[in-house]
Amino acid sequence: MTRIQYQECINTLITCMDACNYSYVSSLKEYDLADLRESIQLDRECADICSFAIQAMTRRSPFVAEILSLCAEICDRCADTSSRHKHNYCQDCIDACRNAAIACRMVSEAVEVYA
């Protein structure tokens, strides 16, 4: 695990957190809130876990592998839920979540090997 890979994961998580926050706020402005309810909830959850994962990575938490594994799972679920909607901000969220899930799994697996 190189510092560059670690930093790339953090940057990907920041992008995902921003996309989820934007999707969350944008969804709240829509008329079909009932249809977006699950997506809105997962946007919030995903942004929060990305923020927590960034903090864990930054402080070199001994639980970073487990946190990143959970983050990847939540990112995937957020992307799956957002894929039911056609809004542009949902599509941006999907891309960011998929990228974050991949980055989290790569770093999580590498951290477990070095632990």
FENVENMO-V720576 format. One record per residue. RES is the residue in one small letter. SS is DSSP state (H for helix, E for strand, L for the rest). Layout:
BEGIN
RES:SS  RES:SS
END
This chain:
BEGIN
m:L  t:L  r:H  i:H  q:H  y:H  q:H  e:H  c:H  i:H  n:H  t:H  l:H  i:H  t:H  c:H  m:H  d:H  a:H  c:H  n:H  y:H  s:H  y:H  v:H  s:H  s:H  l:H  k:L  e:L  y:L  d:L  l:H  a:H  d:H  l:H  r:H  e:H  s:H  i:H  q:H  l:H  d:H  r:H  e:H  c:H  a:H  d:H  i:H  c:H  s:H  f:H  a:H  i:H  q:H  a:H  m:H  t:H  r:L  r:L  s:L  p:L  f:L  v:H  a:H  e:H  i:H  l:H  s:H  l:H  c:H  a:H  e:H  i:H  c:H  d:H  r:H  c:H  a:H  d:H  t:H  s:H  s:L  r:L  h:L  k:L  h:L  n:H  y:H  c:H  q:H  d:H  c:H  i:H  d:H  a:H  c:H  r:H  n:H  a:H  a:H  i:H  a:H  c:H  r:H  m:H  v:H  s:H  e:H  a:H  v:H  e:H  v:H  y:H  a:L
END
